[in-house]
Amino acid sequence: MLQQTSRSLHRFAAFLTLAVVGLIAAGGLVKSLEAGLSVPDWPTSYGGINPPRWWEIENVRAEHGHRLIAGTVALLTVVLALWARRSEPRRWVRRLAYGAVVAVLAQALLGGLTVLFFLPTAISVSHAALAQFYLCLIVTFALVTSRSWLEVTSRPGPASGVRDLRVLAAGTTCLIYLQTLVGALVRHTGSGLSIPDFPRMFGRWWPPEIDFGVGIHLTHRIGALVVTSMVVTLLVRIWRSGARSQFTIPASLLGLLLVCQVSLGATIIWSSRAVLPNTLHVPTGAALLATSLIVTLRSWRLASVLPTSDAVVGDASVVAV
């Protein structure tokens, strides 16, 4: 029997997903402007909730605005957990919401520590890593409360290929997550222009010397090649599978985001780390991760209902969990 999960709860989770991507973009702007210490205290801002005329100074506006967005997202996450506790019958889904609350509170603490300890690399990178993990929790919650997840319709034909997608999609998602961590390391160690040209490196196809900054930057470029190869392979597999109609939107979005992300990465070099591409590179990477996660979860969900059917309508089977 189809479980009755509130459609409003799913829509709220989807809205929160967009808000989290916006929060990540705001954090990217703070780093692009090097505004992390423009508000030197925490949890207050210049001793209060809102500094006087804070919106008139660019760096203060970026940092304090980031805090306001973060506070709003944290509040919305608590609302999501309370709503899920009341209306979501699946225990594991409720635990996703509870985990998101823990993650967003830990994220706030890490954000405060970056200020109090003057932006140490380890804490700053951890802050970025947890932000991506928190996004994955919210994306997962939004997906598993959606109608497309609760009502899975499959035909016998897609069985071949769908099972093969699961491992490839999961591996792609993990690699994208690791790539975001390397990207955070590049940003927070000031290695964004350690290799100042693109696609070549110091006029060659391999840097003549590799120090710490060049090594991190080179690792990020190699990671980009690996991720691009994985995503393209995944998209080809999806196209060749009998279930490609199940992935039309996320697969198309995944390809578009990949092109945008690679283009932004190149533009960062060509523009000497201009604020706009440097900032957009962060939420675009987050959106790429989220979309790959959706493809992964859908592939596992669809594969899980292929062997047996709980109900048959015509030539299609419908399973709800």
Secondary structure, DSSP 8 states (H G I E B T S, - for coil): ------HHHHHHHHHHHHHHHHHHHHHHHHHHTT-TTSS-SSSSBTTBSS-TTGGGSHHHHHHHHHHHHHHHHHHHHHHHHHHHHHH---HHHHHHHHHHHHHHHHHHHHHHHHHHTT--HHHHHHHHHHHHHHHHHHHHHHHHTSHHHHSEEE-STTHHHHHHHHHHHHHHHHHHHHHHHHHHHHHHTT-TTSS-SSSSBTTBSS-S---HHHHHHHHHHHHHHHHHHHHHHHHHHHHHSTTGGGGHHHHHHHHHHHHHHHHHHHHHHHTTS-HHHHHHHHHHHHHHHHHHHHHHHHHHHHHHHSS--S-EETTEEEE--
